[in-house]
Amino acid sequence: MQVAQIAKESWFDSIWYTAVPHLKDALLQSVIGVFRRVITFPGYCQTAFVPWKALEPYQAKTEITHDSIESGHTFFHSVPKEKLHYIVNRAHRLTKAYGITQQLKIVPAVEATGAIGTSFSDKVVLTINKDTTDRPDEIIDFILAHELAHVAHNHILYDLAFKIAVAVLDTSAAFFVSPLLIPLCEAIAAPLANFGSRIRERDADLTAMKILNTNIGAVAMFSQRVEQAKALRVRSLKEPERQLTLEELAARQRDISPEGDNRLDIFHPSYSQRLAYAQAFLRA
């Protein structure tokens, strides 16, 4: 079995490979940023204030409640009832711990687990995917606490405020100077928006550990992610699905750092950073 050879990264390579995704995003936003802002703004408002309406496709599905679990409704294949009951119990306890007073609705999701809503929304909606149900309890606790921290701290409102500020900047630049400045404004706004996203994700991580009064779930999850990424980076040339090319392996090794960080994820702190502050949590 042929194994991928890892070329040592120079200091310049490390900086460059980390910067490229940010540069690509800034370039993309300079072209489509203003259109994306206009198209997605109503959806963001719905998510912030009427999340149940924003998730109308889910409303046709049965909510995950103790009653629906006991009635035999199959939300996910081969997930024990006890695990679903655990998730429902922990989610409701955490909403109380955070002081979230709105009605909590829990629904199955195909995509990522997440919580949407704010202190001003009519309800709070928690979406749960199959991957989350397969996790150990301590990791489930951390995931739920992390997602509900976004609601408790009204993180989406910061995103909305930033979108409005950039829209005002775009309009002012176009009116007082030239419409040609709009792409420049969008290109500058992109890394600032991503920086804000990383700050909010860090805040949700730290808040989750504080509310749980433990870092066990966070350390377990981030350690797992780092090790998975490192393993993927050195995976054999031949995978079960298909034969990888050397070019694909080279690209993979550019996108995943030697520390196990996904360089393409510009919206979250790196996994090595998250693992470091999770490990330091109890020492703080």
C-alpha positions in Angstrom: 0.0 0.0 0.0 1.5 3.3 -1.1 1.3 6.0 1.5 1.3 9.8 0.9 4.6 11.5 1.4 4.3 14.6 3.5 6.6 17.4 2.4 7.8 19.6 5.2 6.2 23.0 5.3 8.4 26.1 5.5 7.3 29.1 7.5 6.3 30.8 4.2 4.3 27.9 3.0 2.4 27.7 6.3 1.5 31.4 6.2 0.6 31.2 2.5 -1.6 28.1 2.7 -3.4 29.6 5.7 -4.0 32.9 3.9 -5.2 31.6 0.5 -8.7 30.6 1.7 -9.2 34.1 3.2 -7.9 35.7 0.0 -10.2 33.6 -2.2 -13.2 34.4 0.0 -12.5 38.2 -0.1 -12.2 38.0 -3.9 -15.5 36.0 -4.1 -17.3 38.5 -1.8 -16.0 41.4 -3.9 -18.0 39.9 -6.8 -21.1 38.5 -5.2 -21.1 39.9 -1.7 -23.7 42.7 -2.2 -26.1 40.3 -4.0 -25.7 37.6 -1.4 -26.4 40.2 1.3 -29.6 41.3 -0.3 -30.8 37.8 -1.0 -30.0 36.3 2.5 -31.0 39.2 4.7 -34.7 38.3 5.0 -33.7 34.8 5.9 -31.4 36.0 8.6 -34.2 38.2 10.1 -36.5 35.2 10.1 -33.9 33.1 11.8 -33.3 35.7 14.5 -36.9 36.5 15.3 -39.2 33.8 14.0 -37.0 30.7 13.7 -39.9 28.2 13.6 -41.1 29.9 10.4 -37.6 29.9 9.0 -37.6 26.1 9.4 -41.0 25.5 7.7 -39.6 22.4 5.9 -39.1 20.8 9.3 -42.6 21.5 10.6 -43.9 18.6 8.5 -41.8 16.3 10.6 -42.5 15.2 14.1 -40.7 17.1 16.8 -38.4 15.1 19.0 -40.2 15.0 22.4 -40.5 12.3 25.1 -44.0 11.5 23.8 -43.0 11.2 20.1 -40.0 9.0 21.1 -42.2 6.6 23.1 -44.8 6.5 20.3 -42.2 4.7 18.2 -41.5 7.5 15.7 -38.2 6.7 14.0 -36.1 9.9 13.8 -32.8 8.3 12.9 -31.9 4.8 12.0 -30.6 2.6 14.8 -30.6 5.3 17.5 -31.7 4.0 20.9 -34.7 5.7 22.6 -32.6 6.2 25.7 -30.1 8.4 23.7 -33.0 10.6 22.3 -34.5 10.9 25.7 -31.1 12.0 27.0 -30.8 14.7 24.3 -34.2 16.1 25.0 -33.6 16.2 28.8 -30.2 17.8 28.4 -31.4 20.4 25.9 -34.3 21.5 28.2 -32.0 21.6 31.2 -29.4 23.7 29.4 -32.1 26.2 28.1 -33.1 26.8 31.8 -29.4 27.1 32.8 -28.9 29.8 30.2 -32.1 31.6 31.2 -33.8 31.0 27.8 -37.5 31.4 28.5 -38.9 30.8 25.0 -40.5 27.5 24.0 -37.8 25.0 22.8 -38.6 22.9 19.8 -36.2 20.0 18.8 -36.3 18.7 15.3 -34.3 16.1 13.3 -31.9 17.5 10.7 -30.0 16.1 7.8 -27.3 18.7 8.0 -25.6 20.2 11.0 -26.8 20.3 14.6 -27.6 23.9 15.5 -29.7 26.2 17.6 -31.5 29.3 16.1 -33.2 32.1 17.8 -32.4 35.0 20.1 -33.7 36.6 23.3 -36.3 38.3 21.1 -37.5 35.4 19.0 -40.9 33.7 19.5 -39.3 30.3 19.9 -35.9 28.6 20.0 -35.3 25.8 17.6 -32.7 23.1 18.1 -31.9 20.9 15.1 -30.2 17.6 15.8 -28.4 15.4 13.2 -27.5 11.8 13.2 -23.8 12.4 13.8 -24.7 14.1 17.1 -26.8 11.2 18.3 -23.9 8.8 17.7 -21.6 10.8 20.1 -20.7 10.0 23.7 -22.9 11.8 26.3 -20.1 14.2 27.3 -19.6 15.4 23.7 -23.4 15.7 23.2 -23.5 17.9 26.3 -20.8 20.2 24.9 -22.4 20.4 21.4 -25.9 21.3 22.9 -24.3 23.8 25.3 -22.3 25.4 22.5 -25.2 25.7 20.1 -27.6 27.1 22.8 -24.8 29.6 23.8 -25.3 31.2 20.4 -28.9 31.8 21.2 -28.3 33.0 24.8 -25.7 35.5 23.6 -27.7 36.7 20.6 -24.9 36.0 18.3 -27.0 36.2 15.1 -27.9 39.8 16.0 -24.2 40.8 15.8 -24.1 39.2 12.3 -27.2 41.1 11.3 -25.8 44.4 12.6 -22.6 43.9 10.6 -24.6 43.1 7.5 -26.6 46.4 7.9 -23.4 48.3 8.6 -21.7 47.0 5.4 -24.9 47.7 3.4 -24.8 51.3 4.6 -21.1 51.5 3.7 -21.7 50.2 0.3 -24.6 52.6 -0.3 -22.5 55.6 1.0 -19.5 54.7 -1.1 -21.6 54.3 -4.2 -23.6 57.6 -3.6 -20.8 59.9 -2.5 -17.8 58.4 -4.4 -18.4 55.7 -7.0 -20.3 52.4 -7.4 -16.9 51.0 -8.3 -16.0 51.1 -4.6 -18.6 48.5 -3.6 -16.4 45.5 -4.5 -13.6 47.0 -2.5 -15.9 47.5 0.5 -17.1 43.9 0.2 -13.6 42.6 -0.1 -12.6 44.4 3.1 -15.7 43.3 4.9 -15.3 39.6 4.2 -12.3 39.0 6.5 -13.8 41.2 9.2 -17.0 39.1 9.1 -15.0 35.9 9.3 -13.0 37.3 12.2 -16.3 38.1 14.0 -17.5 34.6 13.4 -14.4 33.1 14.9 -14.8 35.3 18.0 -18.4 34.2 18.5 -17.5 30.6 18.0 -14.8 30.9 20.7 -17.3 32.6 23.0 -19.8 29.8 22.5 -17.0 27.2 23.3 -16.0 29.0 26.5 -19.6 29.6 27.6 -20.5 26.0 27.0 -17.6 24.8 29.2 -18.6 27.3 31.9 -22.3 26.3 31.9 -21.3 22.6 32.1 -18.4 23.3 34.5 -16.2 20.9 32.7 -14.0 20.7 29.6 -14.3 16.9 29.2 -16.7 17.0 26.2 -14.8 19.9 24.5 -11.4 18.3 24.8 -12.7 14.9 23.6 -14.4 16.4 20.6 -11.5 18.7 19.5 -8.9 16.0 20.1 -10.9 13.6 17.9 -11.2 16.2 15.2 -7.5 17.0 15.2 -6.6 13.3 15.1 -9.1 12.7 12.2 -7.6 15.5 10.2 -4.1 14.3 10.8 -5.0 10.8 9.7 -6.8 12.2 6.6 -3.7 14.2 5.7 -1.5 11.0 5.6 -4.1 8.6 4.3 -2.9 6.0 1.8 -3.0 6.8 -1.9 -5.7 4.2 -2.4 -9.0 4.9 -0.6 -12.0 2.5 -0.6 -14.0 4.7 -2.8 -11.5 5.5 -5.5 -7.9 6.0 -6.4 -6.5 9.4 -5.3 -4.1 11.3 -7.5 -0.9 12.8 -6.3 -2.3 16.2 -7.1 -5.3 15.5 -4.8 -3.1 14.4 -2.0 -0.9 17.5 -2.4 -4.1 19.7 -2.2 -5.2 17.8 0.9 -1.9 18.4 2.6 -2.2 22.1 1.8 -5.7 22.3 3.1 -4.9 20.4 6.4 -2.1 21.7 8.5 0.5 19.5 10.2 -1.3 20.4 13.5 -4.6 18.9 12.1 -6.3 22.2 11.3 -8.8 22.5 8.4 -7.5 25.6 6.7 -10.6 25.9 4.5 -12.8 26.6 7.6 -12.3 30.3 8.0 -15.4 30.8 10.2 -14.2 28.9 13.3 -11.0 29.0 15.3 -8.7 26.2 14.3 -9.1 22.9 16.0 -5.6 23.1 17.6 -6.6 26.5 19.0 -9.9 25.2 20.3 -8.2 22.2 21.8 -5.6 24.4 23.5 -8.1 26.7 25.2 -10.3 23.7 26.1 -7.4 22.0 27.8 -6.5 25.3 29.6 -10.1 25.8 30.8 -9.8 24.2 34.2 -6.5 25.8 34.8 -7.9 29.3 34.3 
